[in-house]
Structures are given as C-alpha cells and as structure tokens.
Amino acid sequence: MKYTLRFLMIAAVALMTVSASAITHTITQQGLAFSPQELTVEVGDVILFQWTSGNHTTTSMTVPAGADTWDALLTSGMQTFEYPVTTEGVYGYVCTPHALAGMVGGFLAVLPS
C-alpha cells in the first residue's frame, strides 16, 4: 500500500508540473478580424476565443491529422470558446459569415521545448 501511495503522489506532482506549463492564448474578435491573426503555441496550451461584438463564429478550416475540428459561436450569448491544443501542426480557422471579408486566422502548434 505504501508503494502505491508513493507512486500516486509522484504521478500527481508530475501532472501538476505539466499542467502548470500550459498557457492560455486569447484571440479576440474585433470587428471583422481576429487579433492576433497568427500566433505560435505549444501542444498542451489552450486557445481562448473571445467575443467583443456582433455575431461571429470560430470555425476550423484546416487542422493537423488527429486534431479535433471545431465550430463555435461567438455572440453575446456565447462570449468565449476554448480549444485545447493536442496535436502539433498548422491550424486555420474562419468566421463563417465573414470569411469573404477576410475574417480568418491561424496558429502553429509546436512541441514543448
């Protein structure tokens, strides 16, 4: 039983260390643009999309193999959307109603150093 408890304590410390290094990156909707429009993040980080006005979406257009796609509203009723980055690679997203107006963005996910 002591060995099991010690193992669990070591595992918990290891998990807290990994979680503590994750960063939340905020991408704000500003008019017909995402800001920042491009950024580099690490696998394990979280992307937080933040609404400011109007009716928008954040919708994945390209994701690396194995990554989850998303399609979320950004409105007064749904002011934030969080996307956990789990896969290395290039991600591209749009606001579906405003894609032709250039409301697009992307991020590069790299392995933690």
Summary of the structure (lengths in Angstrom):
residues: 113
radius of gyration: 17.2
end to end distance: 35.9
largest distance: 62.3
contacts: 317
relative contact order: 0.23
helix: 23%
strand: 43%
